[in-house]
């Protein structure tokens, strides 16, 4: 056994495997701990839109919300405009105070209602945070309504046991009404955007690794540019096939697909192809050791893509970084396709731009490494 272990340890591949496992631990720990550090300190970056049509107690409710809610509060005059911003994820919840809110509050026969609109086509954290905030706002408004209604009903009368019962009955004068757009049915479906990004980039990393090994085996039988062209053609064809399998599996296992299977397949082909072009950059420039950069890139994208935690809650560094990484636009487009949302034009264009830049950088790596080999040969 000792001889067997010694022979294995004499192989470079064994050492590389051990070092890769160690680097996974180091890189993921470093990026995830720094990426999610202080997330709760950035809740002020989330936005809450308030549409107040009530001239009675409405302004007081808005002021209470401004003082008690840890988010940015944006007052808007039109509910339809607020819902458009909610759909485009510019705001994270809309609170609507109807014109008849105060009259309903003053009428013992009616129940005043606060309307809350939440877009579920977001990281699951958004729904839970906004639902909790809505409940807190409702409680605050109920307390204010109870004070005002009790004062109005009792006037200067003596505080009796009957009056106390009346006051208690006035505490629940306001009830919340939730409207969820683009509903997501279950945690498994909510996690599909993250799953597709993780599976796609890891698959792209492994494909790039194997293509690099194949290129080394082929050696001088093909020119550097013919090998580069062949790699890219193989990746393009693989992107279509891999994406088809992924889209069919998600649909077959009950995943949501608001835009249909074909749209999901084509968009996934786009971001998987982009992942493949990005993953091969590090191998073209640094050879097999480029996989360490791919591990770093994978971890950074998972943290900053917005699949698990809203990008608005990240530190400025990771938020800025996310704007240049393909996973961000893959997650955004996936949410629009799977759960509903705006068009795919913006994420699609960004992915095409990143793919084009990655192709040029990859070509630069081929040229630079070939020149270095030529100079060494001289």
FENTA-V343209 format. One record per residue. N is the residue number from 1. RES is the residue in one small letter. SS is DSSP state (h for helix, s for strand, l for the rest). PHI is phi in whole degrees, -180 to 180 (999 if undefined). Layout:
# FENTA-V343209
n:N res:RES ss:SS phi:PHI
n:N res:RES ss:SS phi:PHI
This chain:
# FENTA-V343209
n:1 res:x ss:l phi:999
n:2 res:x ss:h phi:-60
n:3 res:x ss:h phi:-67
n:4 res:x ss:h phi:-63
n:5 res:x ss:h phi:-64
n:6 res:x ss:h phi:-62
n:7 res:x ss:h phi:-64
n:8 res:x ss:h phi:-65
n:9 res:x ss:h phi:-72
n:10 res:x ss:l phi:-77
n:11 res:x ss:l phi:-87
n:12 res:x ss:h phi:-61
n:13 res:x ss:h phi:-62
n:14 res:x ss:h phi:-66
n:15 res:x ss:h phi:-64
n:16 res:x ss:h phi:-61
n:17 res:x ss:h phi:-62
n:18 res:x ss:h phi:-64
n:19 res:x ss:h phi:-65
n:20 res:x ss:h phi:-63
n:21 res:x ss:h phi:-61
n:22 res:x ss:h phi:-66
n:23 res:x ss:h phi:-66
n:24 res:x ss:h phi:-57
n:25 res:x ss:h phi:-64
n:26 res:x ss:h phi:-65
n:27 res:x ss:h phi:-70
n:28 res:x ss:h phi:-64
n:29 res:x ss:h phi:-63
n:30 res:x ss:h phi:-63
n:31 res:x ss:h phi:-73
n:32 res:x ss:h phi:-69
n:33 res:x ss:h phi:-70
n:34 res:x ss:h phi:-80
n:35 res:x ss:h phi:-67
n:36 res:x ss:l phi:-96
n:37 res:x ss:l phi:-69
n:38 res:x ss:l phi:79
n:39 res:x ss:h phi:-57
n:40 res:x ss:h phi:-68
n:41 res:x ss:h phi:-79
n:42 res:x ss:h phi:-108
n:43 res:x ss:h phi:-63
n:44 res:x ss:h phi:-65
n:45 res:x ss:h phi:-81
n:46 res:x ss:l phi:-75
n:47 res:x ss:s phi:-121
n:48 res:x ss:s phi:-120
n:49 res:x ss:s phi:-96
n:50 res:x ss:s phi:-120
n:51 res:x ss:s phi:-113
n:52 res:x ss:s phi:-106
n:53 res:x ss:l phi:-109
n:54 res:x ss:l phi:-100
n:55 res:x ss:l phi:-94
n:56 res:x ss:l phi:-85
n:57 res:x ss:l phi:-85
n:58 res:x ss:h phi:-53
n:59 res:x ss:h phi:-58
n:60 res:x ss:h phi:-67
n:61 res:x ss:h phi:-64
n:62 res:x ss:h phi:-61
n:63 res:x ss:h phi:-66
n:64 res:x ss:h phi:-62
n:65 res:x ss:h phi:-63
n:66 res:x ss:h phi:-63
n:67 res:x ss:h phi:-84
n:68 res:x ss:h phi:-106
n:69 res:x ss:l phi:-90
n:70 res:x ss:l phi:-82
n:71 res:x ss:l phi:-108
n:72 res:x ss:s phi:-72
n:73 res:x ss:s phi:-105
n:74 res:x ss:s phi:-116
n:75 res:x ss:s phi:-86
n:76 res:x ss:s phi:-130
n:77 res:x ss:l phi:-93
n:78 res:x ss:l phi:-123
n:79 res:x ss:h phi:-66
n:80 res:x ss:h phi:-64
n:81 res:x ss:h phi:-65
n:82 res:x ss:h phi:-64
n:83 res:x ss:h phi:-69
n:84 res:x ss:h phi:-65
n:85 res:x ss:h phi:-66
n:86 res:x ss:h phi:-65
n:87 res:x ss:h phi:-64
n:88 res:x ss:l phi:-89
n:89 res:x ss:l phi:64
n:90 res:x ss:l phi:-78
n:91 res:x ss:l phi:-124
n:92 res:x ss:l phi:-109
n:93 res:x ss:s phi:-161
n:94 res:x ss:s phi:-118
n:95 res:x ss:s phi:-108
n:96 res:x ss:s phi:-115
n:97 res:x ss:s phi:-106
n:98 res:x ss:l phi:-69
n:99 res:x ss:l phi:-62
n:100 res:x ss:l phi:-90
n:101 res:x ss:h phi:-66
n:102 res:x ss:h phi:-64
n:103 res:x ss:h phi:-58
n:104 res:x ss:h phi:-67
n:105 res:x ss:h phi:-68
n:106 res:x ss:h phi:-86
n:107 res:x ss:l phi:-99
n:108 res:x ss:l phi:-61
n:109 res:x ss:l phi:-88
n:110 res:x ss:l phi:-117
n:111 res:x ss:l phi:-116
n:112 res:x ss:s phi:-74
n:113 res:x ss:s phi:-126
n:114 res:x ss:s phi:-98
n:115 res:x ss:s phi:-99
n:116 res:x ss:s phi:-120
n:117 res:x ss:s phi:-115
n:118 res:x ss:s phi:-130
n:119 res:x ss:s phi:-96
n:120 res:x ss:l phi:-78
n:121 res:x ss:l phi:-79
n:122 res:x ss:l phi:-154
n:123 res:x ss:l phi:-55
n:124 res:x ss:h phi:-58
n:125 res:x ss:h phi:-60
n:126 res:x ss:h phi:-62
n:127 res:x ss:h phi:-60
n:128 res:x ss:h phi:-66
n:129 res:x ss:h phi:-66
n:130 res:x ss:h phi:-73
n:131 res:x ss:h phi:-64
n:132 res:x ss:h phi:-64
n:133 res:x ss:h phi:-64
n:134 res:x ss:h phi:-62
n:135 res:x ss:h phi:-65
n:136 res:x ss:h phi:-64
n:137 res:x ss:h phi:-63
n:138 res:x ss:h phi:-61
n:139 res:x ss:h phi:-63
n:140 res:x ss:h phi:-63
n:141 res:x ss:h phi:-66
n:142 res:x ss:h phi:-62
n:143 res:x ss:h phi:-64
n:144 res:x ss:h phi:-66
n:145 res:x ss:h phi:-65
n:146 res:x ss:h phi:-63
n:147 res:x ss:h phi:-62
n:148 res:x ss:h phi:-67
n:149 res:x ss:h phi:-68
n:150 res:x ss:h phi:-65
n:151 res:x ss:h phi:-60
n:152 res:x ss:h phi:-65
n:153 res:x ss:h phi:-76
n:154 res:x ss:h phi:-94
n:155 res:x ss:l phi:57
n:156 res:x ss:l phi:-97
n:157 res:x ss:l phi:-62
n:158 res:x ss:l phi:-70
n:159 res:x ss:l phi:-77
n:160 res:x ss:l phi:-113
n:161 res:x ss:h phi:-62
n:162 res:x ss:h phi:-65
n:163 res:x ss:h phi:-65
n:164 res:x ss:h phi:-64
n:165 res:x ss:h phi:-64
n:166 res:x ss:h phi:-63
n:167 res:x ss:h phi:-63
n:168 res:x ss:h phi:-62
n:169 res:x ss:h phi:-67
n:170 res:x ss:h phi:-88
n:171 res:x ss:l phi:-66
n:172 res:x ss:l phi:-98
n:173 res:x ss:l phi:-81
n:174 res:x ss:s phi:-119
n:175 res:x ss:s phi:-125
n:176 res:x ss:s phi:-85
n:177 res:x ss:s phi:-127
n:178 res:x ss:s phi:-99
n:179 res:x ss:s phi:-125
n:180 res:x ss:s phi:-103
n:181 res:x ss:s phi:-90
n:182 res:x ss:l phi:48
n:183 res:x ss:l phi:-62
n:184 res:x ss:l phi:-113
n:185 res:x ss:l phi:-94
n:186 res:x ss:l phi:104
n:187 res:x ss:h phi:-66
n:188 res:x ss:h phi:-59
n:189 res:x ss:h phi:-72
n:190 res:x ss:h phi:-64
n:191 res:x ss:l phi:-89
n:192 res:x ss:h phi:-60
n:193 res:x ss:h phi:-55
n:194 res:x ss:h phi:-67
n:195 res:x ss:h phi:-62
n:196 res:x ss:h phi:-67
n:197 res:x ss:h phi:-66
n:198 res:x ss:h phi:-62
n:199 res:x ss:h phi:-64
n:200 res:x ss:h phi:-69
n:201 res:x ss:h phi:-75
n:202 res:x ss:h phi:-63
n:203 res:x ss:h phi:-61
n:204 res:x ss:h phi:-66
n:205 res:x ss:h phi:-60
n:206 res:x ss:h phi:-69
n:207 res:x ss:h phi:-65
n:208 res:x ss:h phi:-61
n:209 res:x ss:h phi:-63
n:210 res:x ss:h phi:-70
n:211 res:x ss:h phi:-67
n:212 res:x ss:h phi:-66
n:213 res:x ss:h phi:-65
n:214 res:x ss:h phi:-64
n:215 res:x ss:h phi:-63
n:216 res:x ss:h phi:-67
n:217 res:x ss:h phi:-69
n:218 res:x ss:h phi:-65
n:219 res:x ss:h phi:62
n:220 res:x ss:h phi:-85
n:221 res:x ss:h phi:-68
n:222 res:x ss:l phi:-129
n:223 res:x ss:l phi:-70
n:224 res:x ss:h phi:-61
n:225 res:x ss:h phi:-77
n:226 res:x ss:h phi:-69
n:227 res:x ss:h phi:-66
n:228 res:x ss:h phi:-63
n:229 res:x ss:h phi:-64
n:230 res:x ss:h phi:-65
n:231 res:x ss:h phi:-58
n:232 res:x ss:h phi:-69
n:233 res:x ss:h phi:-66
n:234 res:x ss:h phi:-63
n:235 res:x ss:h phi:-65
n:236 res:x ss:h phi:-62
n:237 res:x ss:h phi:-65
n:238 res:x ss:h phi:-65
n:239 res:x ss:h phi:-61
n:240 res:x ss:h phi:-63
n:241 res:x ss:h phi:-70
n:242 res:x ss:h phi:-61
n:243 res:x ss:h phi:-67
n:244 res:x ss:h phi:-63
n:245 res:x ss:h phi:-61
n:246 res:x ss:h phi:-63
n:247 res:x ss:h phi:-67
n:248 res:x ss:h phi:-64
n:249 res:x ss:h phi:-65
n:250 res:x ss:h phi:-61
n:251 res:x ss:h phi:-67
n:252 res:x ss:h phi:-64
n:253 res:x ss:l phi:-86
n:254 res:x ss:l phi:95
n:255 res:x ss:l phi:-70
n:256 res:x ss:l phi:-76
n:257 res:x ss:l phi:-150
n:258 res:x ss:l phi:-61
n:259 res:x ss:l phi:-93
n:260 res:x ss:l phi:97
n:261 res:x ss:h phi:-65
n:262 res:x ss:h phi:-62
n:263 res:x ss:h phi:-63
n:264 res:x ss:h phi:-63
n:265 res:x ss:h phi:-62
n:266 res:x ss:h phi:-66
n:267 res:x ss:h phi:-69
n:268 res:x ss:h phi:-65
n:269 res:x ss:h phi:-59
n:270 res:x ss:h phi:-64
n:271 res:x ss:h phi:-78
n:272 res:x ss:h phi:-68
n:273 res:x ss:h phi:-60
n:274 res:x ss:h phi:-64
n:275 res:x ss:h phi:-58
n:276 res:x ss:h phi:-65
n:277 res:x ss:h phi:-66
n:278 res:x ss:h phi:-71
n:279 res:x ss:h phi:-64
n:280 res:x ss:h phi:-79
n:281 res:x ss:h phi:-55
n:282 res:x ss:h phi:-68
n:283 res:x ss:h phi:-75
n:284 res:x ss:h phi:-68
n:285 res:x ss:h phi:-88
n:286 res:x ss:h phi:-121
n:287 res:x ss:h phi:71
n:288 res:x ss:h phi:-63
n:289 res:x ss:h phi:-68
n:290 res:x ss:h phi:-64
n:291 res:x ss:h phi:-62
n:292 res:x ss:h phi:-63
n:293 res:x ss:h phi:-68
n:294 res:x ss:h phi:-65
n:295 res:x ss:h phi:-63
n:296 res:x ss:h phi:-61
n:297 res:x ss:h phi:-65
n:298 res:x ss:h phi:-61
n:299 res:x ss:h phi:-63
n:300 res:x ss:h phi:-61
n:301 res:x ss:h phi:-72
n:302 res:x ss:h phi:-64
n:303 res:x ss:h phi:-71
n:304 res:x ss:h phi:-100
n:305 res:x ss:l phi:-73
n:306 res:x ss:l phi:89
n:307 res:x ss:l phi:-76
n:308 res:x ss:l phi:-108
n:309 res:x ss:l phi:-122
n:310 res:x ss:l phi:-54
n:311 res:x ss:h phi:-60
n:312 res:x ss:h phi:-63
n:313 res:x ss:h phi:-88
n:314 res:x ss:l phi:-78
n:315 res:x ss:l phi:-66
n:316 res:x ss:h phi:-54
n:317 res:x ss:h phi:-63
n:318 res:x ss:h phi:-72
n:319 res:x ss:h phi:-65
n:320 res:x ss:h phi:-65
n:321 res:x ss:h phi:-60
n:322 res:x ss:h phi:-61
n:323 res:x ss:l phi:-70
n:324 res:x ss:l phi:-111
n:325 res:x ss:l phi:-107
n:326 res:x ss:h phi:-66
n:327 res:x ss:h phi:-61
n:328 res:x ss:h phi:-58
n:329 res:x ss:h phi:-80
n:330 res:x ss:h phi:-66
n:331 res:x ss:h phi:-67
n:332 res:x ss:h phi:-61
n:333 res:x ss:h phi:-66
n:334 res:x ss:h phi:-63
n:335 res:x ss:h phi:-62
n:336 res:x ss:h phi:-65
n:337 res:x ss:h phi:-73
n:338 res:x ss:h phi:-80
n:339 res:x ss:l phi:-108
n:340 res:x ss:l phi:114
n:341 res:x ss:l phi:161
n:342 res:x ss:l phi:-68
n:343 res:x ss:l phi:-70
n:344 res:x ss:l phi:-92
n:345 res:x ss:h phi:-60
n:346 res:x ss:h phi:-64
n:347 res:x ss:h phi:-63
n:348 res:x ss:h phi:-65
n:349 res:x ss:h phi:-66
n:350 res:x ss:h phi:-65
n:351 res:x ss:h phi:-65
n:352 res:x ss:h phi:-62
n:353 res:x ss:h phi:-64
n:354 res:x ss:h phi:-63
n:355 res:x ss:h phi:-63
n:356 res:x ss:h phi:-65
n:357 res:x ss:h phi:-64
n:358 res:x ss:h phi:-63
n:359 res:x ss:h phi:-63
n:360 res:x ss:h phi:-67
n:361 res:x ss:h phi:-65
n:362 res:x ss:h phi:-62
n:363 res:x ss:h phi:-63
n:364 res:x ss:h phi:-63
n:365 res:x ss:h phi:-65
n:366 res:x ss:h phi:-62
n:367 res:x ss:h phi:-67
n:368 res:x ss:h phi:-65
n:369 res:x ss:h phi:-67
n:370 res:x ss:h phi:-69
n:371 res:x ss:h phi:-67
n:372 res:x ss:h phi:-65
n:373 res:x ss:h phi:-65
n:374 res:x ss:h phi:-65
n:375 res:x ss:h phi:-67
n:376 res:x ss:h phi:-66
n:377 res:x ss:h phi:-67
n:378 res:x ss:l phi:-72
